[in-house]
Amino acid sequence: MSATRIDTHRLGELPALTLHLGEARATLTPFGAQVLSWIPEDGQERLYLSESAALGGAQPIRGGIPIVFPQFGTLGPGARHGFARTHTWRIDETRQGEDYVLVTLQLDPSLLEPGARTAFPHDFLAEVTVLLSERRLDVELAVRNTGTAPFAFTAALHTYLAVPEIERSALQGLGGSEYTDPADPSRWHAEPENVTRLEPPLDRLYRGGERVLTLATPTLRTEIAQAGFGETVLWNPGEHGPADLPAGAWRHFVCIEAAQASVPVSLRADEEWAGRQALMLPER
Ligand SMILES: O=P(O)(O)OC[C@H]1O[C@H](O)[C@H](O)[C@@H](O)[C@@H]1O
């Protein structure tokens, strides 16, 4: 039996929780319901967090697993990538079993700054569940329409995976899919190769989600699966990236995002949608 525990602490200005299960651990903050670190039982950090990430509770945090909701990118009238990543979620539940540790966080309109509702004036309950087990981390985003009228949204789990050197990393499992530009999903291209070399700048949205991807670096292999989300986005800005990435930092991560971006999710009153991403150590 593994020892489980949840520690509370601070990261910069932000409150944080670290989930422990034996040697495995994951750290998250209620600001954005964002996972910031996942270290599975092999002791190797799998998530990238920028050394220049804003940890003041006002700006989005560059790294970990940002929750994108209710708008992916600029595909709508609201804030870029939505308001979920810049609001503090309520911790709804923490639970520990013999082989897991779980935290659930919630966001609803009562927690939003007034301006955030202008572009998305709907009644909703969003729930993020972070589940740590010895060899995997599961993150789920569930959204319920708690109002009386239908609404639509786009969303993603914008996961930053750490790689020692992006030039020596590859992603297996996308062969046979089609991809497009996430900012303008109109023209689609075939991806004939099953092993995608990661050559930034990279910004691609792939159709389909029912597959297991393997991120392979000279020293680490991580498997990535998703459900509910029908698309996968690969992103790395290359050397001309945003200001909250130090020089050269682009070489040390790739975003592999479980997304629902080009096709919005529509929910009628009382309907719920859920999407998940699992990060896993390969079978021994
Ligand atoms: O800088 P951010 O708002 O966090 O966005 C970072 C990136 O997210 C996604 O992957 C989009 O496809 C990119 O076009 C965007 O640049």
The ligand as an SDF file (V2000), in Angstrom:
LIG
                    3D

 16 16  0  0  0  0  0  0  0  0999 V2000
   -0.1330   32.3810  -25.3510 O   0  0  0  0  0  0  0  0  0  0  0  0
   -1.4100   31.6440  -25.1010 P   0  0  0  0  0  0  0  0  0  0  0  0
   -2.6170   32.5280  -25.0460 O   0  0  0  0  0  0  0  0  0  0  0  0
   -1.3080   30.7760  -23.8610 O   0  0  0  0  0  0  0  0  0  0  0  0
   -1.6110   30.6560  -26.3300 O   0  0  0  0  0  0  0  0  0  0  0  0
   -0.6520   29.7330  -26.6800 C   0  0  0  0  0  0  0  0  0  0  0  0
   -1.0650   28.9090  -27.9180 C   0  0  0  0  0  0  0  0  0  0  0  0
   -2.1640   28.1130  -27.5830 O   0  0  0  0  0  0  0  0  0  0  0  0
   -2.6560   27.2190  -28.6040 C   0  0  0  0  0  0  0  0  0  0  0  0
   -1.8770   26.1000  -28.7190 O   0  0  0  0  0  0  0  0  0  0  0  0
   -2.8800   27.8720  -29.9330 C   0  0  0  0  0  0  0  0  0  0  0  0
   -3.0850   26.9370  -30.9730 O   0  0  0  0  0  0  0  0  0  0  0  0
   -1.7410   28.7710  -30.2810 C   0  0  0  0  0  0  0  0  0  0  0  0
   -2.0670   29.4860  -31.4520 O   0  0  0  0  0  0  0  0  0  0  0  0
   -1.4140   29.7250  -29.1350 C   0  0  0  0  0  0  0  0  0  0  0  0
   -0.3880   30.5950  -29.5020 O   0  0  0  0  0  0  0  0  0  0  0  0
  1  2  2  0
  2  3  1  0
  2  4  1  0
  2  5  1  0
  5  6  1  0
  6  7  1  0
  7  8  1  0
  7 15  1  0
  8  9  1  0
  9 10  1  0
  9 11  1  0
 11 12  1  0
 11 13  1  0
 13 14  1  0
 13 15  1  0
 15 16  1  0
M  END
$$$$
